Amino acid sequence: MEISGKTKIMFILADPVAHIRGSVVLTRELRALGHDIAISPLHVKPADLEATVRAIRGFHNVVGFGITIPHKIAICRFIDELLPQARLVGSVNFVRRDADGRLTGDNIDGAGFIDGASESGIAFKGKRVLQIGAGGAGRSIAFSIAAAGATALGLSNRTEAKARDLAQAVRAAYPQCDAFAAPADAAGYHAVVNTTSLGMKPDDPLPIGDPAHLTPDMTVSEIIMSPELTPLLLEAQKRGCRISLGKSMLEHQVRRLEALLAL
Ligand SMILES: NC(=O)c1ccc[n+]([C@@H]2O[C@H](COP(=O)([O-])OP(=O)(O)OC[C@H]3O[C@@H](n4cnc5c(N)ncnc54)[C@H](OP(=O)(O)O)[C@@H]3O)[C@@H](O)[C@H]2O)c1
């Protein structure tokens, strides 16, 4: 890969950084779309976040940056504008840097998820949805499912308090969606969405209880990218459910990122 003075530069701010793969995937996907761009992880300790962001304002070939653990919430204090989804979710995963150094943050996890599911023929309007997980990506996805017109959203999370808090926040933002903390049981729903990391490791349990409660009229969506077909998706396929893959979410986040950064 050539990096020249014309190449658009991005960073991914994180601590630690050794595990970061998003820089590789995003660089590959954006280059495949024809952009002369390079993305590097930047190892930034929390105490140095404010100074780093101030410095980036003066980096004129930087078009923006991604943010991941542990900076997604803290970054909100150091940028100029939060777009509506970032404000709702309370965290940012990408920031655009304008030519004058102005910084605008968004959270595109949820929009990428909805776009990816939609491409697989899955829509949430008028649906009862069970979402497993209320972590970083799960928060953004829950607001987006409600925004997409779901009438009910059951939220199940290992740490139950997080599911309850998220349900309350979603109800406040989208009163037409009955969001509530729920057990991880697919019975009675139209759609199941796994936003936990359960399914990445071969010995992980399924994120839902009895998979026999999955019926052919249900849809099942996953956000895990590797493996592409998680045990949950294999169970769903076996039972005739329509499925959507984690990689579709990523592909559509790349499209959303292109739009955010005005590449
Ligand atoms: N496809 C994409 O574009 C995309 C984008 C972002 C993330 N992801 C993937 O989504 C997954 C979650 O990412 P994240 O950033 O949201 O992570 P996170 O903030 O750490 O949240 C992890 C979620 O998984 C749950 N969890 C973790 N281990 C568990 C276990 N042993 N049993 C039950 N629940 C467990 C957590 O529950 P607690 O709250 O109880 O800890 C939480 O709900 C990862 O696999 C990540 O790679 C994919």
The ligand as an SDF file (V2000), in Angstrom:
LIG
                    3D

 48 52  0  0  0  0  0  0  0  0999 V2000
  -20.2750   -6.1520   12.5880 N   0  0  0  0  0  0  0  0  0  0  0  0
  -19.8310   -4.9870   13.0300 C   0  0  0  0  0  0  0  0  0  0  0  0
  -19.7060   -4.0020   12.2840 O   0  0  0  0  0  0  0  0  0  0  0  0
  -19.5120   -4.8410   14.4900 C   0  0  0  0  0  0  0  0  0  0  0  0
  -19.3820   -3.5650   15.0650 C   0  0  0  0  0  0  0  0  0  0  0  0
  -19.1230   -3.4610   16.4460 C   0  0  0  0  0  0  0  0  0  0  0  0
  -18.9670   -4.6290   17.2070 C   0  0  0  0  0  0  0  0  0  0  0  0
  -19.0700   -5.8420   16.6070 N   0  0  0  0  0  0  0  0  0  0  0  0
  -18.9470   -7.0850   17.3870 C   0  0  0  0  0  0  0  0  0  0  0  0
  -19.9900   -7.0740   18.3500 O   0  0  0  0  0  0  0  0  0  0  0  0
  -19.6050   -7.7380   19.5410 C   0  0  0  0  0  0  0  0  0  0  0  0
  -19.8540   -6.8220   20.7510 C   0  0  0  0  0  0  0  0  0  0  0  0
  -19.0470   -5.6560   20.6140 O   0  0  0  0  0  0  0  0  0  0  0  0
  -19.1960   -4.4050   21.6080 P   0  0  0  0  0  0  0  0  0  0  0  0
  -18.2420   -3.3580   21.1250 O   0  0  0  0  0  0  0  0  0  0  0  0
  -20.6230   -4.0460   21.8080 O   0  0  0  0  0  0  0  0  0  0  0  0
  -18.6100   -5.0480   22.9530 O   0  0  0  0  0  0  0  0  0  0  0  0
  -18.9400   -4.6710   24.4780 P   0  0  0  0  0  0  0  0  0  0  0  0
  -19.2820   -3.2280   24.6120 O   0  0  0  0  0  0  0  0  0  0  0  0
  -17.8000   -5.2270   25.2640 O   0  0  0  0  0  0  0  0  0  0  0  0
  -20.2830   -5.5110   24.8010 O   0  0  0  0  0  0  0  0  0  0  0  0
  -20.2310   -6.9130   24.8630 C   0  0  0  0  0  0  0  0  0  0  0  0
  -21.6360   -7.4600   25.0630 C   0  0  0  0  0  0  0  0  0  0  0  0
  -21.5450   -8.8900   25.1050 O   0  0  0  0  0  0  0  0  0  0  0  0
  -21.9700   -9.3660   26.3860 C   0  0  0  0  0  0  0  0  0  0  0  0
  -21.1310  -10.4890   26.7900 N   0  0  0  0  0  0  0  0  0  0  0  0
  -19.7880  -10.5760   26.6880 C   0  0  0  0  0  0  0  0  0  0  0  0
  -19.3550  -11.7730   27.1690 N   0  0  0  0  0  0  0  0  0  0  0  0
  -20.4770  -12.4480   27.5760 C   0  0  0  0  0  0  0  0  0  0  0  0
  -20.6930  -13.7110   28.1690 C   0  0  0  0  0  0  0  0  0  0  0  0
  -19.6780  -14.5500   28.4440 N   0  0  0  0  0  0  0  0  0  0  0  0
  -21.9650  -14.0840   28.4450 N   0  0  0  0  0  0  0  0  0  0  0  0
  -23.0060  -13.2460   28.1700 C   0  0  0  0  0  0  0  0  0  0  0  0
  -22.8510  -12.0210   27.6220 N   0  0  0  0  0  0  0  0  0  0  0  0
  -21.6010  -11.6220   27.3370 C   0  0  0  0  0  0  0  0  0  0  0  0
  -21.8210   -8.1750   27.3010 C   0  0  0  0  0  0  0  0  0  0  0  0
  -22.6270   -8.3150   28.4590 O   0  0  0  0  0  0  0  0  0  0  0  0
  -22.2880   -7.4780   29.8060 P   0  0  0  0  0  0  0  0  0  0  0  0
  -22.8760   -6.1020   29.5730 O   0  0  0  0  0  0  0  0  0  0  0  0
  -22.9450   -8.2280   30.8820 O   0  0  0  0  0  0  0  0  0  0  0  0
  -20.7830   -7.4270   29.9250 O   0  0  0  0  0  0  0  0  0  0  0  0
  -22.2720   -7.0370   26.3750 C   0  0  0  0  0  0  0  0  0  0  0  0
  -23.6740   -7.0410   26.2210 O   0  0  0  0  0  0  0  0  0  0  0  0
  -18.1430   -8.1310   19.3180 C   0  0  0  0  0  0  0  0  0  0  0  0
  -18.1120   -9.4500   18.8420 O   0  0  0  0  0  0  0  0  0  0  0  0
  -17.6760   -7.1870   18.2230 C   0  0  0  0  0  0  0  0  0  0  0  0
  -16.6300   -7.7290   17.4540 O   0  0  0  0  0  0  0  0  0  0  0  0
  -19.3540   -5.9710   15.2690 C   0  0  0  0  0  0  0  0  0  0  0  0
  1  2  1  0
  2  3  2  0
  2  4  1  0
  4  5  1  0
  4 48  2  0
  5  6  2  0
  6  7  1  0
  7  8  2  0
  8  9  1  0
  8 48  1  0
  9 10  1  0
  9 46  1  0
 10 11  1  0
 11 12  1  0
 11 44  1  0
 12 13  1  0
 13 14  1  0
 14 15  2  0
 14 16  1  0
 14 17  1  0
 17 18  1  0
 18 19  2  0
 18 20  1  0
 18 21  1  0
 21 22  1  0
 22 23  1  0
 23 24  1  0
 23 42  1  0
 24 25  1  0
 25 26  1  0
 25 36  1  0
 26 27  1  0
 26 35  1  0
 27 28  2  0
 28 29  1  0
 29 30  1  0
 29 35  2  0
 30 31  1  0
 30 32  2  0
 32 33  1  0
 33 34  2  0
 34 35  1  0
 36 37  1  0
 36 42  1  0
 37 38  1  0
 38 39  2  0
 38 40  1  0
 38 41  1  0
 42 43  1  0
 44 45  1  0
 44 46  1  0
 46 47  1  0
M  CHG  2   8   1  16  -1
M  END
$$$$
